Structures are given as C-alpha cells and as structure tokens.
Amino acid sequence: MIDEELVERRKDIIFQNLKYLEEKDFEEPDFESVQAVKYSLQEVIEACLDIANHVIASREMCRAEEYSEMFEILGDEDILDEQLADDLSDMAKFRNLLVHRYGDIENEQLRIILDGELGDIRDYLEQIDQELFDS
C-alpha cells in the first residue's frame, strides 16, 4: 500500500529545492553557489529515488540492484514513459557523481542541468501522481 504521507513529504522536499534551483542565477557562480546547487540537486534526486523505491516496494515489483534501475523498473511497469525513465536513470547516475566523485563535477554540467533538465523532475512527479492518485 502506498504511504501517501511519505510521498507528499518527499514531494515537498523536491518542490522546495526545485524552486531554489529554478530561481538560482548561475551565470558567474561562486564557491557557495556551486555547493548549494550540488546539495539541492542531490536532495531532489534522493527524494525522487525514495518515491521510486517506495512505489516499487509497495507494489512488490522486482528489486533494483542500482539506483538507476529504479526508474527503469517504473518504465517497464508503465508507470513512467520510457524516455523519461531513461532520463531519470541518467539523473540517478549523476547522483552517484554528486556523492562519490563530487570533485569531478564541472560547473558547466550543473548549468546544463539547471537550464534544461529540471523539467524531467516535474514530469516525473506528474506521472507518479497520475499513477498513484488519479487511478
């Protein structure tokens, strides 16, 4: 059974961070801005993974061995469309960079995400809502 309160708490974290990221001026980032963007992205991705993991567990789907597989499973189960599942799998891999190889991330990578990939998160939440709450 889906714990709606858990999903809503994670969505609150996502929306709070998305608001910050979407409003962030990243033209000439200083150290503090770069760190804040990295941490906000990590929180967004972690919260998306938490939701995915909860859906997979509550619906007794096959278990993911890696974070990126969670979104692939949701795509295979027609909860997410395939392209979005692929894009989110890449996002989960980026999460691993944020956590384990944070020094390898270039500001340009962050700029690309801020300028064009945050919409994937909103699409994810819409498709999750449709699956969980509009059924």
C-alpha positions as CSV (number, residue, x, y, z in Angstrom):
1,M,0.0,0.0,0.0
2,I,1.3,3.5,-0.9
3,D,2.1,5.7,2.0
4,E,0.7,9.0,0.7
5,E,2.2,11.0,3.5
6,L,5.7,9.7,2.7
7,V,5.3,10.6,-0.9
8,E,3.9,14.0,-0.1
9,R,6.9,14.7,2.3
10,R,9.3,13.8,-0.4
11,K,7.5,15.9,-3.0
12,D,7.7,18.9,-0.5
13,I,11.5,18.5,-0.4
14,I,11.6,18.3,-4.2
15,F,9.5,21.4,-4.8
16,Q,11.4,23.4,-2.2
17,N,14.7,22.6,-3.9
18,L,13.3,23.0,-7.4
19,K,12.1,26.5,-6.5
20,Y,15.6,27.4,-5.3
21,L,17.3,25.8,-8.4
22,E,15.0,27.4,-10.9
23,E,15.5,30.9,-9.3
24,K,19.3,30.5,-9.0
25,D,21.4,32.8,-11.1
26,F,24.3,30.6,-12.1
27,E,26.0,32.9,-14.6
28,E,29.1,33.5,-12.5
29,P,28.9,31.0,-9.7
30,D,30.9,31.4,-6.6
31,F,32.0,28.5,-4.4
32,E,29.0,28.8,-2.1
33,S,26.5,28.8,-5.1
34,V,28.1,25.7,-6.6
35,Q,27.9,23.9,-3.3
36,A,24.3,24.9,-2.7
37,V,23.3,23.8,-6.2
38,K,25.1,20.5,-5.8
39,Y,23.4,19.8,-2.5
40,S,20.0,20.9,-3.7
41,L,20.3,18.6,-6.8
42,Q,21.4,15.7,-4.5
43,E,18.3,16.3,-2.3
44,V,16.0,16.4,-5.3
45,I,17.4,13.2,-6.7
46,E,17.4,11.4,-3.4
47,A,13.7,12.3,-2.8
48,C,12.8,11.1,-6.3
49,L,14.6,7.8,-5.6
50,D,12.8,7.5,-2.3
51,I,9.5,7.8,-4.0
52,A,10.5,5.3,-6.7
53,N,11.8,2.8,-4.1
54,H,8.5,3.1,-2.1
55,V,6.4,2.5,-5.2
56,I,8.5,-0.5,-6.2
57,A,8.4,-2.0,-2.7
58,S,4.7,-1.3,-2.1
59,R,3.7,-2.8,-5.5
60,E,6.1,-5.8,-5.0
61,M,7.9,-5.2,-8.2
62,C,11.4,-6.7,-8.9
63,R,14.1,-5.2,-6.8
64,A,16.6,-2.8,-8.3
65,E,20.3,-3.5,-7.8
66,E,21.3,0.1,-8.6
67,Y,19.6,3.4,-8.1
68,S,19.4,3.9,-11.9
69,E,17.4,0.7,-12.2
70,M,14.6,2.0,-10.1
71,F,13.4,4.3,-12.8
72,E,13.9,1.6,-15.5
73,I,11.6,-0.6,-13.5
74,L,9.0,2.1,-13.3
75,G,9.3,2.5,-17.0
76,D,8.9,-1.2,-17.6
77,E,5.8,-1.2,-15.4
78,D,4.3,1.6,-17.5
79,I,4.3,4.0,-14.5
80,L,6.7,6.3,-16.3
81,D,7.1,6.7,-20.1
82,E,10.3,5.1,-21.4
83,Q,12.1,8.3,-22.4
84,L,11.5,9.8,-19.0
85,A,12.6,6.6,-17.3
86,D,15.9,6.7,-19.3
87,D,16.5,10.4,-18.5
88,L,15.8,9.8,-14.8
89,S,18.2,6.8,-14.8
90,D,20.9,9.2,-16.1
91,M,19.9,11.5,-13.2
92,A,20.4,8.7,-10.7
93,K,23.9,8.1,-12.2
94,F,24.6,11.8,-11.7
95,R,23.6,11.4,-8.1
96,N,26.4,8.9,-7.7
97,L,28.8,11.6,-9.0
98,L,27.5,14.1,-6.6
99,V,28.0,11.7,-3.7
100,H,31.2,9.9,-4.6
101,R,33.0,11.9,-7.2
102,Y,31.9,15.4,-6.3
103,G,35.2,16.9,-7.2
104,D,34.9,15.8,-10.8
105,I,31.7,17.8,-11.5
106,E,32.2,20.8,-13.7
107,N,30.1,24.0,-13.3
108,E,29.1,23.6,-16.9
109,Q,27.4,20.2,-16.1
110,L,25.4,22.0,-13.4
111,R,24.5,24.8,-15.7
112,I,23.2,22.3,-18.3
113,I,21.0,20.7,-15.7
114,L,19.7,24.0,-14.4
115,D,18.9,25.2,-17.9
116,G,17.2,22.2,-19.3
117,E,16.8,19.1,-17.2
118,L,14.8,20.2,-14.2
119,G,11.6,19.7,-16.2
120,D,12.2,16.0,-16.0
121,I,11.6,16.1,-12.3
122,R,8.3,17.9,-12.7
123,D,7.3,15.4,-15.4
124,Y,8.3,12.6,-13.0
125,L,6.1,13.9,-10.3
126,E,3.2,14.4,-12.7
127,Q,3.4,10.8,-13.9
128,I,3.8,9.5,-10.3
129,D,0.7,11.5,-9.3
130,Q,-1.3,10.1,-12.2
131,E,-0.4,6.6,-11.3
132,L,-0.8,6.8,-7.6
133,F,-3.6,9.3,-7.0
134,D,-5.6,9.5,-10.2
135,S,-6.3,5.8,-10.5
